[in-house]
Amino acid sequence: MPDILESMALMGPFEKLIEVFNTDVTAHGLYVSPSMVQVVNEDGSIEKSIVMNKDGTGTTTEGGVPGVPPGAPEAFVAMQEENTKLFTDAAKRSAATKCKFLNPISL
């Protein structure tokens, strides 16, 4: 099992490989979102969005849409909003539905 320093040494070559794929996808006219971390409030709203820059720094923006980096194209924003709604609706249905198990002794 590699330790953290050994793992970090592998990240450099993988970043170059990922960059090759991202360049290809972008060349085909598709949007590639940057690496991002979001701080989520208890009510599910986004407190902050932190986009990771190529130089290792982060750019922080207040608020945001779940899963959407600031400045993303409108089509990507709409897709993510729909995906978030579908996920939230499914989670609500799941929480509202209680599983009923048969008691094998009562059979």
C-alpha positions in Angstrom: 0.0 0.0 0.0 1.6 3.3 -1.0 1.9 6.1 1.5 0.7 9.6 0.8 4.1 10.8 -0.7 4.2 7.9 -3.1 0.6 8.5 -4.1 1.3 12.2 -4.7 4.3 11.3 -6.9 1.9 9.5 -9.2 -0.4 12.4 -9.6 1.8 14.4 -11.9 1.8 11.8 -14.8 -2.0 11.3 -14.3 -2.6 15.0 -14.5 -0.9 15.1 -17.9 -2.9 12.1 -19.1 -6.2 13.7 -17.9 -5.1 16.9 -19.7 -4.8 15.0 -23.0 -8.3 13.6 -22.6 -9.7 17.0 -21.6 -8.1 18.7 -24.6 -9.6 16.1 -26.9 -13.1 16.5 -25.5 -12.8 20.3 -25.7 -11.6 20.0 -29.3 -14.9 18.2 -30.1 -16.9 21.2 -28.7 -17.8 19.7 -25.4 -17.5 21.4 -22.0 -15.1 20.0 -19.4 -15.8 21.3 -16.0 -12.8 22.1 -13.8 -12.1 20.3 -10.5 -14.3 21.9 -7.8 -15.3 21.6 -4.2 -18.5 23.0 -2.8 -19.5 23.8 0.8 -23.1 22.7 1.2 -25.4 24.1 3.9 -27.8 21.9 5.9 -30.7 23.0 3.7 -28.9 21.8 0.6 -28.0 25.2 -0.7 -24.4 26.0 -1.8 -22.5 28.3 0.6 -19.3 28.4 -1.5 -17.9 27.0 -4.7 -14.1 26.5 -4.9 -12.6 25.9 -8.3 -9.2 24.4 -8.3 -6.8 26.3 -10.6 -4.0 24.6 -12.6 -1.4 26.3 -10.4 -2.7 24.6 -7.3 -4.6 27.6 -5.9 -8.4 27.8 -5.6 -10.9 30.5 -6.6 -13.7 30.9 -4.2 -17.2 32.1 -5.2 -20.1 32.6 -2.8 -23.2 30.5 -3.5 -23.7 28.5 -6.6 -25.7 25.6 -8.1 -24.9 22.1 -6.9 -22.4 20.4 -9.2 -21.9 23.5 -11.3 -18.7 25.5 -11.4 -19.0 29.3 -11.8 -19.0 30.4 -15.4 -20.3 27.1 -16.8 -22.2 27.2 -20.0 -26.0 27.6 -19.7 -26.6 24.1 -21.2 -24.4 22.5 -18.6 -26.2 24.5 -15.8 -29.6 23.4 -17.0 -28.5 19.7 -17.3 -27.0 19.8 -13.7 -30.2 21.5 -12.3 -32.3 18.8 -13.9 -30.1 16.0 -12.6 -30.1 17.5 -9.1 -33.9 17.7 -9.2 -34.2 14.1 -10.3 -31.9 13.0 -7.6 -33.7 15.1 -4.9 -37.1 13.9 -6.0 -35.9 10.2 -5.9 -34.4 10.7 -2.5 -37.7 12.2 -1.2 -39.7 9.3 -2.6 -37.3 6.8 -1.1 -37.6 8.4 2.3 -41.4 8.5 2.1 -41.7 4.9 1.1 -41.3 2.4 3.9 -40.3 -1.1 3.2 -42.6 -3.7 4.6 -41.2 -7.1 5.4 -43.2 -10.2 5.9 -42.7 -11.9 9.2 -41.8 -15.5 8.3 -43.2 -16.7 11.6 -46.7 -15.4 10.8 -46.8 -17.2 7.5 
